[in-house]
């Protein structure tokens, strides 16, 4: 990765972490609620915090990478585990929005997020954001292509990556509501491809450069 890009990413990560740690400390109970279709925390309003965090959070190094110092100082192992889980869920959602929908605008990114939450709700794809996004990772049958096609090894575009992180944070805290614009979709593909599974599903809508699908209605008993 180019040093300049790396420095920009580190700065943007610190800014976002500074915002998220304030929010996540207040909504740690949202871990269990993340499997719901529309996660929300009405009592927490974070737009200003995310846009203008009070101060960067000091970073420390742990075995699995950089974590905010506030996590290390958590009052209990349980609290720390909850916050780490929330940070991981945010990271996975950010990656999905970045790799699948950067350049698609807010509407396109929210549509991808809807697919992830729809999949969580069905219980057939995993019970967390990371489980859904990384299902089949590093295998030919991966569900999100960026997890198995080598794209993760490429450096991210700083502006687009920061945007994806902010959108993900706003979705997770309820600042950006998901209103089922995809019609219950659990799958999607770019308009430039024609996957063999598409005819087996029910098309719901096209948003930007993606076509969305849901499972067809089940036929009743004979």
Backbone torsions as a table, in degrees:
resi	resn	phi	psi	omega
1	UNK	NA	138.3	177.6
2	UNK	-63.3	140.8	-175.8
3	UNK	-59.7	-41.8	-178.7
4	UNK	-61.3	-45.8	179.2
5	UNK	-63.4	-40.0	179.9
6	UNK	-62.1	-42.2	179.9
7	UNK	-64.9	-40.7	179.3
8	UNK	-63.2	-43.3	179.7
9	UNK	-63.4	-40.9	179.5
10	UNK	-63.9	-40.6	178.9
11	UNK	-64.7	-44.3	-179.3
12	UNK	-66.3	-35.5	177.1
13	UNK	-63.3	-42.1	-179.4
14	UNK	-64.2	-41.8	179.4
15	UNK	-62.2	-46.2	-178.7
16	UNK	-67.3	-40.4	178.2
17	UNK	-61.5	-40.3	177.9
18	UNK	-58.0	-38.4	178.1
19	UNK	-73.1	-45.7	-173.8
20	UNK	-67.5	-36.3	-175.8
21	UNK	-64.9	-34.2	175.8
22	UNK	-65.0	-44.0	-178.1
23	UNK	-71.0	-48.7	-173.8
24	UNK	-66.6	-30.7	176.7
25	UNK	-62.8	-29.2	-178.6
26	UNK	-87.6	-20.1	-175.6
27	UNK	-123.4	34.2	-178.4
28	UNK	-60.7	-25.0	178.9
29	UNK	-69.2	-8.1	-176.9
30	UNK	-74.9	-7.6	-180.0
31	UNK	-57.3	-49.2	-179.6
32	UNK	-68.0	-29.7	-178.1
33	UNK	-81.0	-5.9	-175.5
34	UNK	-64.6	-21.9	179.9
35	UNK	-76.0	-8.7	177.4
36	UNK	-73.9	156.6	-175.7
37	UNK	-64.4	-45.2	-177.2
38	UNK	-118.6	90.9	179.0
39	UNK	-65.6	140.7	178.6
40	UNK	-155.4	156.1	175.5
41	UNK	-141.8	87.2	-172.8
42	UNK	-62.1	-27.1	-176.8
43	UNK	-80.0	-7.9	-177.5
44	UNK	-113.0	122.1	178.3
45	UNK	-115.7	117.2	-166.4
46	UNK	-119.6	1.7	-173.9
47	UNK	-56.7	-46.9	-178.0
48	UNK	-69.7	-39.0	-179.6
49	UNK	-62.2	-43.4	-178.7
50	UNK	-68.3	-39.9	-177.5
51	UNK	-72.7	-36.2	-174.9
52	UNK	-137.8	73.9	179.5
53	UNK	-61.9	148.6	-175.5
54	UNK	-62.8	-41.6	-179.0
55	UNK	-163.6	151.2	176.9
56	UNK	-62.3	149.6	177.9
57	UNK	-95.3	133.2	179.2
58	UNK	-61.1	144.0	-177.7
59	UNK	-108.8	146.2	175.1
60	UNK	-129.2	159.9	-179.1
61	UNK	-101.2	131.1	171.9
62	UNK	-125.0	176.9	-173.7
63	UNK	-60.3	-30.8	-176.7
64	UNK	-103.4	18.3	174.7
65	UNK	119.9	-167.0	-175.9
66	UNK	-82.5	131.3	175.9
67	UNK	-129.5	149.1	177.7
68	UNK	-62.8	144.6	-178.5
69	UNK	-59.3	-28.6	179.4
70	UNK	-60.0	-31.6	178.9
71	UNK	-68.4	-40.8	-178.6
72	UNK	-65.0	-32.0	-178.3
73	UNK	-90.6	12.2	-179.3
74	UNK	-56.6	147.2	-173.0
75	UNK	-70.0	-21.0	-179.8
76	UNK	-150.3	160.4	178.1
77	UNK	-62.8	-34.5	179.8
78	UNK	-65.1	-44.9	179.1
79	UNK	-62.7	-42.7	179.6
80	UNK	-62.4	-42.3	179.8
81	UNK	-62.8	-39.7	179.1
82	UNK	-64.1	-47.0	-178.8
83	UNK	-65.2	-39.7	177.5
84	UNK	-62.7	-39.0	177.9
85	UNK	-62.0	-45.1	179.7
86	UNK	-64.1	-40.6	178.4
87	UNK	-63.6	-40.1	178.7
88	UNK	-65.3	-42.5	178.6
89	UNK	-61.7	-41.0	177.5
90	UNK	-62.8	-42.2	-179.5
91	UNK	-62.6	-44.8	-178.6
92	UNK	-64.8	-41.1	178.1
93	UNK	-66.0	-41.7	178.3
94	UNK	-59.2	-43.4	-179.9
95	UNK	-63.8	-41.3	178.8
96	UNK	-62.7	-43.7	180.0
97	UNK	-65.9	-39.4	-178.9
98	UNK	-68.5	-53.8	-173.8
99	UNK	-74.4	-30.1	-176.5
100	UNK	-95.4	-24.0	-170.4
101	UNK	-141.2	14.8	175.4
102	UNK	-64.8	138.7	-175.8
103	UNK	88.1	-6.0	-179.9
104	UNK	-95.3	-0.7	-179.9
105	UNK	76.1	177.2	-177.2
106	UNK	-61.1	-42.3	-178.4
107	UNK	-61.5	-42.1	179.6
108	UNK	-68.2	-37.6	178.9
109	UNK	-69.2	-40.6	177.9
110	UNK	-64.6	-34.2	178.6
111	UNK	-63.0	-42.4	177.2
112	UNK	-64.1	-41.7	177.7
113	UNK	-60.1	-39.2	178.7
114	UNK	-59.6	-42.8	179.5
115	UNK	-59.0	-42.7	-179.7
116	UNK	-62.1	-46.5	-178.6
117	UNK	-70.9	-34.3	174.2
118	UNK	-61.0	-42.4	179.6
119	UNK	-64.6	-39.7	177.2
120	UNK	-61.4	-40.0	-176.1
121	UNK	-68.3	-33.1	-179.8
122	UNK	-69.2	-28.2	-178.8
123	UNK	79.6	4.2	-177.9
124	UNK	-96.6	-5.0	-174.4
125	UNK	-124.7	1.4	-175.5
126	UNK	124.4	157.2	-174.2
127	UNK	-110.5	17.5	174.5
128	UNK	-145.5	163.8	179.0
129	UNK	-60.0	-47.5	-177.4
130	UNK	-63.8	-38.4	179.2
131	UNK	-63.4	-40.6	179.4
132	UNK	-68.2	-49.2	-175.2
133	UNK	-65.6	-39.5	-173.8
134	UNK	-100.6	17.1	175.5
135	UNK	-60.8	124.7	179.8
136	UNK	73.2	16.2	-178.7
137	UNK	-56.4	143.5	179.9
138	UNK	64.4	19.9	175.4
139	UNK	-128.6	157.3	-180.0
140	UNK	-58.3	-27.2	-177.2
141	UNK	-95.4	26.1	-178.6
142	UNK	-62.2	148.4	-175.7
143	UNK	-81.6	-34.9	176.9
144	UNK	-116.0	117.7	-167.0
145	UNK	-58.5	-30.3	-176.6
146	UNK	-66.2	-17.2	-179.3
147	UNK	-82.2	-6.8	-178.2
148	UNK	-139.6	3.8	-177.9
149	UNK	-107.5	8.7	177.5
150	UNK	89.4	-3.7	-176.1
151	UNK	-66.2	-28.0	179.5
152	UNK	-61.8	-24.4	-178.1
153	UNK	-78.7	-12.8	-179.3
154	UNK	-85.3	149.0	-180.0
155	UNK	-72.3	146.9	-176.7
156	UNK	-84.6	152.5	172.0
157	UNK	-76.9	118.0	-171.0
158	UNK	-54.1	-48.1	-177.3
159	UNK	-61.7	-46.0	-178.9
160	UNK	-68.3	-35.2	179.3
161	UNK	-68.0	-42.7	177.6
162	UNK	-62.0	-42.5	178.7
163	UNK	-59.3	-45.6	-179.6
164	UNK	-61.9	-40.5	179.6
165	UNK	-64.6	-40.9	-179.4
166	UNK	-68.0	-43.6	178.6
167	UNK	-61.7	-43.5	178.9
168	UNK	-60.5	-43.5	179.2
169	UNK	-62.7	-41.8	-179.1
170	UNK	-67.3	-34.4	176.2
171	UNK	-67.7	-45.8	-176.3
172	UNK	-67.2	-27.1	-179.5
173	UNK	-98.4	1.7	176.7
174	UNK	85.8	1.0	177.4
175	UNK	-67.7	-31.1	177.9
176	UNK	-117.7	107.9	-176.1
177	UNK	-83.5	142.7	173.7
178	UNK	-95.0	120.0	-172.8
179	UNK	-111.3	26.9	177.7
180	UNK	56.5	47.4	176.3
181	UNK	-65.9	-19.1	-177.4
182	UNK	-93.6	0.6	177.8
183	UNK	65.5	40.6	177.5
184	UNK	78.9	20.2	-175.3
185	UNK	-65.7	141.6	174.4
186	UNK	-120.3	1.4	178.6
187	UNK	-146.2	157.3	175.2
188	UNK	-158.4	162.0	173.5
189	UNK	-150.2	160.2	177.3
190	UNK	-71.3	150.0	-178.9
191	UNK	-65.5	-16.7	-177.7
192	UNK	-79.9	-6.7	-179.2
193	UNK	-126.2	162.8	178.2
194	UNK	-133.4	82.6	-176.8
195	UNK	-66.4	150.2	-176.4
196	UNK	-69.1	-17.3	-179.5
197	UNK	-82.7	-16.3	-174.0
198	UNK	-57.7	-44.0	-179.0
199	UNK	-63.7	-17.9	-179.0
200	UNK	-83.1	-11.0	-177.0
201	UNK	-112.6	170.9	-179.6
202	UNK	-100.6	118.8	179.2
203	UNK	-68.4	136.4	179.6
204	UNK	-109.1	-46.9	-174.4
205	UNK	-167.6	158.7	169.0
206	UNK	-111.9	128.2	176.8
207	UNK	-124.8	114.1	-176.9
208	UNK	62.1	-126.7	-178.2
209	UNK	-98.3	19.7	179.7
210	UNK	-124.8	142.3	175.0
211	UNK	-109.4	134.3	-173.1
212	UNK	-112.9	148.3	-175.3
213	UNK	-138.9	154.9	170.3
214	UNK	-130.8	167.2	178.0
215	UNK	-64.2	141.9	178.4
216	UNK	-68.3	157.1	178.8
217	UNK	-60.3	141.6	178.6
218	UNK	-79.0	137.4	177.3
219	UNK	-76.0	146.6	-178.7
220	UNK	-73.0	172.2	179.2
221	UNK	-64.7	147.1	-179.5
222	UNK	-70.9	NA	NA
